[in-house]
Amino acid sequence: MVRVPSNHLSRAVGMAQSGLRGRGASRALAHVPSLPGSLLLLGGLLVCCAVSAAGSLSSAAQQQRGVESLLDNLACVDSSPAVAPLSGSSWEQLRCVDAAAVSLLSSRKAVQPGNVLLMLDIDDTLIASGGWSAVMGKSLGGVDDRYARGSDYPGLGSVLFLTALGPHARHSKTGQLREFAPPTNVMVVTARPNLSLFRPEHLFTQLSSILLRGARQIMGEAAPPWRVGSENVINPVRALAGCGARGENKLAFITKVMANGQPIGDSFIDDKTKYIFVGDTAERDLEVGVGLATVASEFMLAHFVHVIHSHKDPAAKQSISSPQKLDEDLLNRAGAALQDALVGAARAAFTAGRLLKEAEADKSARHRAAPEGLLGNQSSSKQKTSFYDTLGNTSRFGIKLGNTLVDAISLTYEVTISADDEDGPRSCAQLSARQAYQVGTLVGDKIRAILDLYEHRWRQSYARFRGMDDQAPTSPPRMPPLFFVKCTGVKLRVADDVKLSSPLGEWISEIAGASANSVRVRFRGNPALAPGSELRLASLKDGELLDEVGTPVVPYVTSVSAVTQAYALGLVDLTDVVVAVRKTFEALRSQGPLARPARLASLLDHQHDLEALLALLFPGGVAALPASVPARVRAMAEFLEQVLQVQKAFIRRAAYIRASPDRMASCVREMEAAADLHYFNRVKRERANAAEKSAGPSFSRNQMLIFTRAFAEIACEYDVEIASVKLAGATELEGLSVLLSRLVRQLLSTADETVSGSEGAQKEKKQAESSSRLRASAGLVNLAEKSPRDKIDESPSTGGGAACQLSEEARATFAAMYETFCSAVAPNVCQLLKSRLFDSGVFHDLLFLAQERAARNLKPLRLPHLGRVLFADHQTPEHFQSRHQKPAESLIGAVGATLDEAMKEQAASGFLFATWPVPDSSSRWKHVAASLQMVVDCDLFAPPQQ
């Protein structure tokens, strides 16, 4: 609905009234405009309203782009931005440090190789919830609807493995890992109760499979058996008490583990172990991570937080409260006053008046503590207030990586504890688990509000993608900012009130203690990053700044942004980044065909993160690299740009299918129409002219249409996958093998039909089909008996020889239809298959893959033309997803299965995640291998004779 501006309405009403006052009723009626005139007047009014509304929206959009440009165009103090060609407006000047100053592995925490324990959440962190948050009004594990429920996040296992290695190095020439120690098995810290319904045995099997797959993506066959070694304990009653209780339970468990310093299960822990907690923003993992950084900063290495939101809700925010909320310190003190009101109303009134005076007195001090660049460049008081509320009492700084900057935000805070006596905590490390979680809640609210300010870095849309494509960006794409949190001290405030002694009073006191009213946080600017500290900051190295800014909180959206943030913190090197990116996109493609509307959200997130990575590592792209750059670095940049182009092609196709759901059917119909037109205009004419000399082409119109439809169903739906098959994932390669085998069977069945309708011809056809089936069966048996070495030595380029099992008539018919298809119907399809599959040797690898799977070879397979090693995954993701989407079936049997289907149908309405067709048995793989072998033996897709 378009809201009509009041000035337009009043003007129209005034004109109508003045017109009627100067005339009589009859003359007024006579001058009433006709129906067309009324419509014209109404149309003009609506146009004016629409223009006004559009102008308001355009102004708001320009204002938002200005804010984004200001946040993204960065430069060090007294210097120009590193991306000056992209900077069409002002930029923010930050105090900058070298990346070595925040390197976690060279800091005083003395991280030992392999002695980093990862503490991992499950839902929306290791596996996706699928957005099943609206089923029966309750959440079923999370809100992330970018992936199918139960699917793992592409490439995350490899990133986790790299971070768990701790200090490591790679060989300068081979790139192989050296000087490393195998990481300890991870600890699962989840809000799921310790019940088989929520923690089934197959869940941990799947989690270990994800971790092992990630280790193999980095180390190949030499990967250690990395898996889940231990898990937390949470009481079912505690789990049902709410997000806060579950978060507090997580924090209490982890702090107890850190204090004990003893192995738990198969997870090695000692007094020198460092910890990385990985969670998401949907539950209270952010608050847990900040609480751990507050109470155990000497043990906490970092907190990685997966920034997620419901894509079904375009207005979803990371902050829980309103963006225009009051200052946290004022709210906390007002909360303390409210708590005092439980004891005496008079004291509460006095306290409230004092708080108002203090708030007015602190206004100028808070203004001085806010980032001066942001406040000084805003044009409206509303924006100033928004920036003040969000970034007030924080310190922004830049981390220099080569010629580019990573922006970071330091949150330094002092904790005040309200207690009834003097036996409370005196330092941050002495805070209880409940108090640490309350601190995490208050600081987490601040971080969430800042994340909302940087919304354009973690929330992507196709409209933004098109806008970036249509016009040059005013600022480079960036990752979410890094946060550094540090507790500077604890103040104990002893209340003068008399403690309530009644049972009701004790209960009220306990409830009040569970809230944030007994714990307050006061943010202050970090003095280490104050004006005038530029020279000192420039001299810092070896993680020295971490002692002053605290523990990093690392927001990420995809595995690409996770490994990029880890690179900025010194946890991984450049080779690690490129390897993790390659494995991420291979895993993303393995989840299913990407050119689908359901995949659009994840495609956009990966595309943005990849562009941000390119802008960080290679500003200006490959074209801007100097001639002296090493060939290895140039190859990395070229690879990333190639992946980015393929990613954009998938995005455009997915968006087009979302807008035109019948695109696939239309593509097939167009190709069939081309074949039909060619058959009538040329083939039938040639047959009529050559009736006396030959019988003409030995195929009918129906045969040609079926032949064309078989090609069209592959080309129209999987052309982007085939065109970029060199970047395909493992499961995608298996799926393409199956699809090509189906194509071959359909084409051969069409070519084996005879045009003649005589009884003798039909009899000969049946005999030939029977003989062909017998020979095919014998071929399958022989195939199973061959050794892998024999199959490797058999080159598929036999040129069509003695091993072909087709009759001469069928081969001739196939060749004639294929030549017609390639010359007149769809020559681009034939060229695509020839260049991407046959000339490149990829088809040889697909045939070898099918043969090995048919022979039940579960060892790693080396595909020479693709340069890939495939591992057989005993715990297939598809099998786990199927079980994970039916949580009640194993508990209450058939009734539970019915309930699962109802929940799945309700949650999955509106989206569908297609997967690759992969055979589930060796016998099915034998059929795939036999079909692909026919292509080689009969030289079916040989180039048409000129």
N, C-alpha and C positions, 0 to 999 in steps of 0.2 A: 504494500500500500504506500502510495506517495502522499506525504503530508503537505497540504496546501499552505503556503506561508500566509500569515495573518494579514500582511499588508496588501496582498493581492485580493483577498476576500473583502477587506474593508473598502478597497478602492472600487471593486465591482458593485458592492452593496450601495455605496455612496452615489455612484453614477446612476443606478436604478432609481434610488429615492429622489434625486434631484430631477430626473426626467419626469417622474410622475407628479411631483409637486407643481410644476409649471403648466400643467395641462389638465383638462378635465378627464373624467374617467373614460368617456367615449373616445376622446382623442388619444388617451393613453393606450386603450385597447387597439386603436387603429394603428398605432405605431409599434405594437408588439411585433418583433421580427418573426418571419415565417420559420418553418421547421429547418430548412437548410441554413438560414441565417443563425438560428439558435445553435445548431451544431457547429457552425463556423466559430461563433463566439465562445462556445464551450471548448472547442479545440484550441483556440488561441489562449484561453485561460490555462488549460492543461499544459500547453507548450511552455508558457511562462513559468509555471510551477516546476515542470520537469527541468527546465534550464537552471532554475534557482537551486533545485535539489542536486542536479549534476554538478553545478558549480561548488556547492558545499562539499560534496563527496570528493571532487577533484582537489579542492583545497586541503581536505583532510589527508588525502593520499599523498599530495606533495609534501605536506607537513611530516607525515610518517616517513617518507623517503628521505627527507632532510635529517630526521633523527637517526635513521639507519646509516646514512652517509657520514654523519658526524661520529657515530660509534665505530664505524668500520675504517675510516680514513685515519690512520695512525702515523705518528712520527715522534721521534725522541725530542726532548726539549732542545730548542735552538737549532733545529734541523728541519729540512723539508721532508715530506712524506716519501717513503720508498717507492710508492706507486703514484708518483706525481702525474703521469699521463692519464691516470684514471680519476684523478681528484678534480671534480668540477666545482667543489665548494671548499669550505674550510675544513680543517682537520684537527684532531685532538693531539696535543703534545703531551707525551708521557715521560716520566723518568724511567730510563731503560737500564737493563742489566744484560750481560751475556748469558747464554743458556747454561754455561758451566756453573754459574752462581746458584742455579736452582736444580742442579743435577742430583737426583736422589741417590744414585749409586756411588757418587764421590763425596757424599755429605758425611757429617760426623756420626751418622747412625750406623756406619760400618756394616753395610749389607754384605753378607757372605753368599758366595755362589750356591744356589740350590736351597738356601735356608730362608725362603720367602713363602709364607703360608697364605694361600688365597682362601678367603672366606666368602663363599658365593651364595647369593640368594637364588631361588629357582625360577619362580613365575615372573615373566616379563624381564628376566635377566639372563638366564640360561636357555629357557624355552619360552615361547610366546603363549600368551593366554588366548589369543584369537579374538579378543574383544568380547568375551562372554561375560560382560559385566552387567548386562541388562536382563539376564534370565531370572524370572520370578522376582525382579527387583533387587537381587543380591549379586555381589561380585563372585565370580568363579575363578579367581586367581589373578585378575589384572584387567587392564583396559586396552592393551596394545592389539589393535585389529589390523595391523599391516601384514601379518603372517597367519597361516593356519594354526589352529590350536594344537599345541604339542610340538610344533616345528622348532628347530634350533635356529639361533641367529647366525646368519652366514658369516663365516670367518672368525667368530668370536673365540672359538677354541684355540686357534693359532695365536691370537693376540694374548689370551690368558697364559698360554704356554710361554711365550716370550717374556712376559712380565714376571712369571714365576721362576724363570731361570736366574733372575738376579744378574750379577755381573757376568758377562759373556762376551765373546769376540768371534769374528769370522775370519776365515782365511782371505787374504787380500786378493788372490787370484781365483780360487775355486768357489769362494763364497760359502764354504761349509763351516758349520759351527765348530769352534775349538775353544779350549780353556773355559769349560763350563762344567757344572755339576747337575745331575738330574734333579728336577724339582721334587719337593715333597708332595704327597697326595693331598688334594684339596679338602677343605672342610665345608660342608653344606650348612648354612645358617638360614633357615626358612621359617616363615610364620605358620607353616602347615603343622597341625597337631600330630603327635606320634601315634597315629592310627593307620592301619593298613589301607583304609579307604583313601586317605590323603597322601600316604607315603607307601605306595605299593612297591613290591620288590623290583618290578620291571622299570620303575621310575629311575632308580639308582643305576640300574644296568644301562639305561639310555644316557643318563648323565655321564657315566664313565665312558660310554662310546663317543660322546661329543668331545670329551677331553682327549681321548686317545686319537681321535680323528684330527684334532688340532695339533697334537704332537707330531703326528705323521706328516701333516702338511708342512711342517718346518724341518723335520729331520729325516723324513722318509722311512726306510726300513730300519734305521738305527734308532728310532724313537723309543724311549723307555715306556713301560706300561703305566702311563700316568692315568689316575682315576680318582674317584671319590674315596677318601680314606676315613672320614668321620662325619658325624652330623650332630646338630644341636638337639636339645630336648625341650619341648614346650608342652605344657599341660593343656588338654583340650578345653578345660574351663577358662584357662588364661587366654587361649587363642580366640575364644568367643567374646572376650571382654572389650574388644575394639582394637583399632589400629595402634592406639597409644600403648595399650598393654602389651601387644605383640612386639612392638618396637622396643619397649623397655625390657622385655624378656630377652630379646636378641642381644641387647647391649650388656645386660647382666651376665649372660652366658659367656660372651666374648671376653669381658674383663676378667672373669674367673679363670678362663683358659690362659690369658696373658699372665695373671698373677701366679698361677701354678707352674707354668713353664715346663710341663710334662707332656710326653706323647699321649695322644688320644686316638684310640683305634689304630688305623694305619697312617695317621698323619704325624710326621715327626715334628716335635716342638722342643726347644730348649730355651735357656735364658737369653740366647742371642738371636732368636727367631724374630723376623720382622713380618708385619702383617699388612695385607692389602684387602680391604673389604669392597666387594662389588655388589651393588644393588640397583634399584630403580627409584624413580620419583613417584610412582603410583602409591606404594605403601609408605612406610616411615623409615626407609633405608637411609635417606639423606640425613634425617635426624639422628639415626644410629651412628652413621659415619662421623658426623660432627661431634657427637658426644664422645666417641672413641678418641678423636683427635684432641678433645679437651682434657680427658682424664688419663690418657695413655699416649701422649704425643711421642715419647721416646721409643715406643714400640710400633706405632702406626706409620707405615711408609706412605700410603696414599689411600684415598677413597674414590673409586670409580663409580659414577652414578649414571645409569641409563636414563636419559631424558625421554619420556614417553608421554603420550596423550591420546585421547580418543579421537580418531579422525572423523567419527560420526558427529562430533560436537565441534564445529568450527570456532567456537568461542571459548574452548577449554583453555584454562590458564594453569600455570604451575603453582602460583600462589594460592593459598586457601582463602585469605581474606581479600577485601577490596584493594585494588591498586592505590586508591586515594585514602589509605588508612593513616591514622596518626602515627607519630614517632613511637617506636617500640618501647623506648625507655619511659615515655609518658604513660603509655598504656599499662606497662608493668607496675609503675608506681600507683596508678589509679586502681589497679587490681589489688595491690597491697592495702590501699585505703578501704576498698570494699571488704577485704578480709577483716580489717580492724572493725568494720561496722558490725560484725557478729558479736563483738565484745561490748562496744559502747557507741551509741550514735553521736554523742557529743565529740568524742575523740575523732570520729570519722569526719565530722564537719570541719574541725580544726585542721586535720590532715589534708582534706581536699582543698581548702583555701591555700595552704602552704604549697601544695603541688602546683596550683595555677600560677603562683608567684614564681616558683622555680622554673616552670616552663617558659614564662616570659623572659626570665633572666638568661636562660640557656639558648634563646633563639639566635642571638648574634654569634655565639660560640659555635653552634651547629652549622650556621651558614658559612663560617670561615672554614670549618672542617670538610665541607662538601667540595667535590672536584671543581676547581675554578674554571676550567676550560668548558665544561659542559654547561655550567650555569651562565657563563658569560656569553655563550653563543646562542641562547634561546631567545625567541622573539615574543613569547607569551608568558604571562604569569602562571598560567595553568601548567605549561610545560616545566617552568622552573620549579613549581611545587612538586610535580611528578618526579623530576630528577632529584630534587632534594630529598623527598621521602624515600626514594629507592637507593640512591648512591651516597646519601649523606653519611658522614663519619666513616667512610671507607677510603682506601688509597688505591688508585689505579696505577699500574706500571706496565712496561713492555719488556718482553723477553726477546732478545735479538737472536734470530736464527739466520745466519748468512746476511742477506740484504733485506730480510723481511722481519716483521714483528708479530709476536703472539701476545695478545693483551691478557692481562691478569688483574685480579682484584684481591687486595689484602683486607681481611676482616679481623681486626684486633679488638678484643672485648675484655671487659672486666666483669666478674660475676659477683653478685651480692646475694648472700643467703640470709633469710629471715629465720631465726631460731629462738627457742624459749630459754636457752642457757648458753654458756660459753664453750660447750663441748662440740661445737660444729667444726666443719672443715676449715683449714687455714690456707690451703693451696689447691690448685686445680686438680692435682693428682689425688687429693683426699676426698673429692666429691664421691658421693654414693652413686650407684647405678641410676637411681631415680633422679637425683639431682643432675647428673650428667645428661640424662635423656631430656630433662626440662631445658637445659642449656642448648642441647641440640635442636629442640623444637623452636626456641626463640631465634637462634642463628639460622636455622633452616628456613624460617619464614623470610628472613632477609635475603637469603640466597634465591629462594623461589621468586621473590619480587624482582630481583635483578634479572633472573632468567626470563621473566615476562618482558622486561625492557629489551632484551636481546632475542625476542621471539622470532625475528626473521632468520635467525641462525639455526633454529631447531624445528620450526614449523614451515614446511614447504607446500607449495600448491602449483598446479599446472598453469594457473594464470601468471604466477610469478616466473615460472619457467619460460613461458612464451614471451613475457616482457623482457627477460634477459636475452632471449634470442633475437627479438625485434630491434633492440637498441643497445648501444654499448653501455655497460654498467658504469655507474658513477663511483663505485668503490669495489674492491675485490671481495669475493666471497670469503667468509671466515668461519672457523669453528666457534662453538660457544666459549666464552672466556674461562680461563682457569681461575679457581678460587683458592686462596690460602687462608686458613683459619688458625688463630692462636689465642689462647686464653692467657692473659697477662697476670692474673691474680684473683684472689677471692677475698671479699670483705664479708665479715660476719656481723650481722645486725641483730642484737639481742632485744627482744620486745620487752617493754615494761608492763605489759598487760598481765592480768591474772589468768592463768590457764583454766579453761572450762573443765569442770569435773564431772558434769552429768554425762550419762551415756550418749544422749543426743548431741551434747557439745563435743564429746570425743569423736563421734562419728562425723560431725561437721568439720572438725579439725583435720581428720584424716582425709576427707574429700578435698579440703582446701590444700592440704599438703600434696595431694596427687596432681594438683593443677600447677600452672606456672607462677602462681601468686607468691610462693615461698622462695622462688628463684628469679632473679632479675639480671638482665644483661645490659651493659652500657657499652656501646660501640665508640671507639675513638680512632682517629687517624693514626696510621703507623708512623712513628717518629723516624724510622729508618728510611722512609720514602718521602719525607717532608721536603719542601723547597730548600735548595742549597745543598742537597745530598748527592748531586750528580757525580762529582768527582770521586767520592767514596764508593758509590755504587759501581762505577766503571772499573774499579780495582778489585771487586769481589770475584772469587772463583771457587771451584771445588765445593759447591753447595753451601757456601757461607751465608747466603741470604736466607736459607731455610731456617736458620736459628732465629731469625728476626720476623719472618712472615708466617712460619708455622707449617702445618701439614696441608698438602694440596688436596682439594676436592675437585675431581676431574669429571666434568659433564661430557657425555658423548651420546650420539644418536645412532650411529652404525659402527661396525668394526673399523671402518676407515677412519672415522673421527677418533675412535679409541686409540688406535695405534699412532695416529698423528699427535694426539695429546701426550701419549707415552714418549714419543720422540722428543717433544719439547722439554720433557722432564728428564731426559737422559736415560730412560729405561730401555730403549731400543736404538739401533742405529739405522742408517738410511737403507741398507740392504734388507733389514728386518721389515721396514715399512713397505717396500715394494713387494716383497714376498707375501706379506700379510694381505696387501691389497689384491694381488693376483688370486690368492686362495679365497678371499672374500667373494669376489665376483664369480669365481668358479662355483663356490657353494651356493651363491644366490641363483645362478642359472640351473643348478642341480635340483632346486626345489620344485621346478616346474616351468612350463613355457612362460616367459616374462611378458610377452605382448598380450596381456590380459588386463581388463579394467581393475580386477582385484589386486593386481600387483603394482598399480600406479603409485600408491603412496610410498611403498618401500623403494621403488625405482627413483622417485624424486629425492628421497632422503639420501640414497647412495650417490646420486648424481651431484647433489649439492656438496656433499662431503668430499667427493673426488675433485670437484672444481676448487674447493678450498685448499685441498692438499696440493694441487698443481700450482695454485697461486702462492703457496707458502714455499714449496721446494724450487719451483721453476717459474718465477715471475716473468710473464710475457711468453711462456711456452717454449717449444723447441726452437722457434725462429729467433728468440732472443738469446740463445746460448752462444757464447763465444766459440770461435773455431778451435781454441786450445783446450776445450773441455774434454775430459777423458771419454773414450768411446763407451765405457760402461755406464757412465752417468747420462750420456746422450741417449743410449738405448733405454734407460729407465724412463726418461722424459717421453720418448716416442711411444713406449708401451702405455704409459698412463694416458696420453692423448688418444691413443687408439681405443682404449677401454672407454674413455669418455664419449667418443663418437658413437660407439656401439650402444652405450647406455642411452644416449639421446635418441637413437633410432628406436629402441624399445619403448621409450616414453611416448614418442609421437605415435607409434602404432597402437599402444595401449589406450591413449587418449582418443584416437580416431575410432577404435572399436567401441569405446564407451559412448561416444557420440553417435556412432552408426553401428548398432549391434548386428545388422545384417550384412556387414562388410564381407565376411567370409563367403556367405551364400552368393553375394553379388559378384565377387571375384570368380567364383566357380562358374556362374552363369555366363559371365563375359567370355571366359575361355571356351566354354562349350559352344557359345554362339559363333565364335571365331572358327572353331572346328567345323561346325555345321555349314557355315557360309563357304568355307574352303571346299568342303566335300561337294556341294552342289555346283559351285561355280567353276571348279577345275577338275576334280577327280571324275565326276560323272561325265563331263565333257570329253576328257581324255579316253575314258573307257568307250564312249560311243564312237569316237573317231578311230579308235584302234580295234574295233570289234572284229575285223577280218584278220588281223595279224596276231593279236594276243587277247587274253582275257582281262587285261588291265590289273590294277592293284587288287590283291586278294583279301580285301577287308570291306565290310559293309559300313554304312553310315552309323548304325548302332554300335558297332565295334569301335569306331573312331571316337564316338562320344564317350563311351565307357573308358577308353584308353586316356582320353583327355581329362575326364573327371578324376581319374586316379592321380594323375600328375597335379591337377589343380588343388586337390585336397592337401597335398604336401606343400606345394609352392605357395599357395595363398596363405597358409597358416604358419608355416615355419621358415619362410624365406629369410627373415632376419637371423634366425638361429643358424641356418645353413651358411649364410654369407659370413658369419663370424664364428664358424665352427672351431677355428684355431683357439678360441678363448672359451670353449665349452667346458662344462663341468663333467665330473665322472658319471653321475646319473643321467645327465643329458646325453652323453655319448651312448650309453646303453639304450636310452629311449629312442635316439635317432637310428640305432641299429634295428630296433623293432619296427619303427615306422618305414624304413627303407625295405625291410623284408616284406612288410605288408604291401608296399607299392609293387615290388617285384611279383608277388603272387597274383595281385590283381591284373597286372599287365600281361603276365603269362597266361592266365585263364582267359583273358580277352583274345589274345593272339592265337590260342589253341582252338578257338571256334572256327568252323569251316563255313565258307560262304555257300557252298553247294548244299542242296537239300536232298540229294539222292540217297536211297537206302544204302547203297554200297559205300558212299562216302561217310555216312553216319556210322556204319559198321566199322570201317577202317579207323574212324576217329575214336570210337570206344576202345578198340584194340590198342591203339596208340596210347590212349590215356591210361589204360591198365598197365601196359608195359612201362610207361613213364613212371607210374606210381611205384611199381616194383623196383625200378632202377633207382628212384629217389630213396626208397627205404634202404636198399643196399648201400647207397651212398652215405646215408646217415650212420649206418652201422660201421662202415669203414672209417668214417670221420671220427667216431668215438674211439676206435682202436688205434688211431694215429697218435704218435708222440708229439708233444709240443714242438720239438725241434724240427720234425718233418713238416709240420704245418707252417713254421716260420720259413723254412727253405722253399716251400711252394710259393713262388711268386704269383700273385693274382694276374699279372699281365701275360696270360697265356695266348692272347690273341684270338681266342675262340677256337678251340681245338677239339681233339678226339674225345675229351671227357664230357662234352655237352650232351645232355640227356633229352634235349628237345628234338622233335622231328624237323626235317628240312623245311617242310611246309610251314610249321609254326615259327621257325626262325626267320623265314622269308617274310611272313606276315608281320612279325614283330618289327623287323628292320624297316619294312615299308611304312608302317604306321609311325614308327619313331622318326623316320626321315621326314614324313609329312608334318608331324608335330613340331619338329625343330625348325623346319624351313618356313612354315606358313602359319602355324597356330601360336606358338610361344617360344620363339628362339631365345629369349632372355632366360627362360627357365632352364633350357638345355645348357646354355652357357654357364649359368650359376652352378649346376650340378657338375659340369665338366671341370671348371676352374677350382671349385671349393672341395670337391670330393675325390675326383678321379685323378686329375693332373697333380694335385698336391699330395696324393698318397693317403689321404685321410680314410678313404674307403677301405684300403688295405688294413688299416688299424681297426676299423669297425668289424671287419670280417674276422680278424685275429681275436678280437675281444669276444665275439660271439662263439667262436670255436673253443676258446679256453673256458668260457662259462659253461658250454655244453659238456666239456670234459671234466667238469667239477674241479677245476683248478682254482683254488682259493688263495694262491700265492700272489704277491704283487706282480702286476702285469706292466711291462714296459712297452709303450706305444711309440715306436721310433719316429714316425712322421709328425706326430703331435708333440713329441718331446715330453711325454707325461708318464707317470707311474700311478696305476690305479690299485687301490687296496679294496679287498672284499670286506664289506661291513656286515658282520654277523647280526648286528642289531640294526636293522634297516629303519630309517626315520619314518617311513610310511607305516610300518607295522606299529611303531610306538604311537604315532599320531592317532591311528585307528583306536588303539586301546585307551589313550589318554582322553579321547572324546567320548568315552563311555565309562565314567567313573563309578556309576552305581550298579553296573551289570554284575561285577564280581562280588558285590555285597548282598544284593537281594534277588539275584537271578533274573528270570524273565521279566518280572515287574520292573526291575531296575533297568533292563535293556529298553523297555518301552519308554521309561522316563528319560533315559539318555537320548533316545531318538527325538523325543519331543523337545528337549532342551537344545539339542543340536540344530533342529529345524528352526527354532525360534531365534537362536543366536546367529545362525548362518544366513538368515534371510537378507538378500541384497548383495551378497558377495559369494564368490566361488573360487577356490584355489585349485586349479587344475595341476595334476602331477604328470610325470613322464611314465609311459607304459613300460614297465620292467618285468620280464618273466620271473616267476617265483619258483621255477624248478629247472633242472638241467634238461629235461625232455623238451620243454618249451624253447629253451635256448638252442636245442638241436634243430628245431624247425627254422629258427631265425638264421642259424649258420648255413643250413642247406639252401635257403632262399638266396642268401647273399653269395654263396658259392656258385649258384647258377649264373649270376651276373659275370663272374670271372670266366667260368668254363665256356659260356656261350658268347662271350664278348657282346653282351646285350646293349650296352650304352656306348658302343663305338661311335666315333664321329660319322655323320652321314657322308656318303660318297659324293664328291663334287662332280 
